[in-house]
Amino acid sequence: MSSTWNSVGLEVLYQVIGWIAFAAWSFSFYPQVVLNYRRKSVVGLNFDFLVLNLTKHSSYLIYNAALFFSPIIQKQYHEKFGDKEMIPVAANDVAFSIHAVTLTAFTLSQVLIYERGNQKVSKVCISITAVVWIAAIVCLIVAWPKSNWLWLIDVFNSIQVLMTAIKYIPQAVMNFQRKSTIGWSIGNILLDLTGGVLNFGQMGVQSVDQHTLVNFYGNIGKTLLSLEVVFFDVIFIIQHYVLYPVRRDENGKAIISERVAPLVRPLEKPEEDSV
């Protein structure tokens, strides 16, 4: 039989934290979308980040939805970790993944219609994305004959961990090269950090109730995701507020000042600051 909660209070706390994390992570997509719309420009937003992010969230959606909805995969999970262990994916995880894929795709559509200077997706990003999806297809072919579905979705979980580890790097490097975070929404980062911390806290509540750490390594992807998010978000916060603070003119508009050769041609009019 499947494990149940020992404490009703902790179960309620688990659900509350999970949905607050869902709200924080989901709303984290909107500041960038709004910023792009207000500026009618995506200059300063790294396109490699968006492409890698779409691969990351698509992989995470496959993992979350499969483990949450499939009785066959849940059975394989219990066979591996024990019947008393709870499934480490909650409804808010699935809801977040669906929303994340949708909003990331929408942000990519903004790249097609707004001013983007000479920015483009790099060949390295295209190569990484192609290799990842080809590898996923190969794993599907390998898993199919013996119905190793748990192993297969663990592959997708590993993909999302890998994508999370590398997707922020192009944006962090771009900010460093431009010596500016204009065009990159700090609102996105603050909400993303909140969601990462709460996501980790939600897993902690489940561990306290079950008196085990199985959910941390049973869903190692979710654990590593939270840690990676916190690490990179702290870097972006330091870049925005400490290393490259925004200077403003007398009208409160951000002043663009590139201290190295700009990646794109500066706009003639002052740009609005990050949301």
WOTA-V165210 format. One line per field, one symbol per residue. burial: 1 if it has 9 or more other ideal C-beta (glycine too) atoms within 8 Angstrom, else 0. A space follows every 50 residues. Layout:
BEGIN
burial: ???
END
This chain:
BEGIN
burial: 00000000011011101111110111111111111100101111111111 11111111111111111101001101110000001111110111111111 10111111011001110010010011011001101100110010000011 01111111111111011101110110011111111111111111111111 11101110110001110111111111111101111111110001010100 0011110100001100100110111
END
